[in-house]
Amino acid sequence: MNNRRGEKSPAWVGWVGNMSMITDYLITRPWTSIWCVPKAINSILRAVGIVAFANNPITGFLIMAAMFVGNTNVFWACLLAGVLGVAFSKVLNQPESLISDGVVVFNGILVGCISVAVFPALSGHQINSLFWLYVAFAVIITSYVDKGLNALMAASKLPALSIPFNFSAAIMLLSMRTAANLEGAQLPEIEGANLTAGVNVTQDIEWGKVFEGTLLASGQIYGVGTVDSSILVWLGFFFFSPLLTVFFYMGSVIGTMIGLLVSTAPYTDVYLGLWGYNAMLSAGGLSYFLVPLPGVFVAAIIVASLAGAVQAATVHIFSATAVPVLSYPFNVATLLLLAISTTENPPFVWVASKTFPEQHLVQYFSEERRLQSERRPTDVEEPLQTIGK
């Protein structure tokens, strides 16, 4: 369905949500000028946010601040990956709109952040200059993997999500283990990345720690699972979209509860938010790609539960190699549910031109009223299938 109705959104809409006014201005400026600096900064900040569908430079700034607070190495890895990601997006002739929104940059940023977060425990070594070369190479490879995977999936009309990150990160981390002559084992503790101080390892469930785990899930997306970092990440999400934040937290609670059900004492991973972030991303992803109507709310509960179940089913497979589960459960669960919207007469409304969930809702109801006023009585039952084209 076409949403170009001859109406223009109020000017202030361009300064909230995805802050489209900034991108609309910068996208017209050439890269071969001084504007390359603000264009790159805008792309990197948006890429940081769009890891969790929050396409907003201020959200990205808050998340990078969270990285700096939680683990400075993660911050520097993010910056390195962002610069390389933008540069190689240009080398690969990626569409300007995708570069500006950070869509073709975020997988490389994830590779950098998570590699830094888990490398010390994975290899038994401290981060050194050779490691940074590993990161740079992995980010460059991810740029190519990202373009190739999206080309392969184009026929399905489904996004590649963070599959390029999972592919590249797993290869990099396993390669580093091979280089260190290590075999699969239980992941040890990672200082400043996945752990917070004061986790009690008693046999009884500590519900205060369970609640804390639902909050820490946001920071775990970026490998900085500390309380102060996670709060900054939540603030960034809320600044972009309160509705998306509600879906996120609902998913985090569901994933955390599933982790509690399938785990045994001392429930450390539950308390650290490691069971919440995949379900959180899955629930939020549906509210971003689909118009967040009541049916999508129900589907978000299903997809968060599915992500938690996939994590429960695969966590032991991943632990055998000492590689974290990454965002594999999120990709599996979310793509399966999104695929439903590509069928005939789907129960969900796909958003073709994505901004932020609140605007998707406004556009949907505005367009529905317009179409109903134009339809003949015999056409009233025609369903609405997509918005934003």
Protein Blocks (a to p, Z undefined) as FASTA:
>chain_A
ZZbeoiacdfklmmgcjlmmlmmmmmmpcfkbmklmmmmmmmmmmmmmmmnopacfklmm
mmmmmmmmmomklmmmmmmmmmmmmmmmmmnopafklmmnommmmmmmmmmmmmmmmmmm
mnopacdfklmmmmmmmmmmmmmmmmmmmmmmmmnopafkjmmmmmmmmmmmmmmmmmno
pacddddddehilpcehiacbfbdcfklmmmmmmmmmmmmnopacfklmmmmmmmmmmmo
mmlmmmmmmmmmmmmmmmmmmpccehlmmmnopmmmmmmmmmmmmmmmpccdfklmmmmm
mmmmmmmmmmmmmmmmmmmnopafkjmlmmmmmmmmmmmmmmghiabdcdfbdcbfklmm
mmmmmmmmmmmmmpcfklmmpccfbghZZ
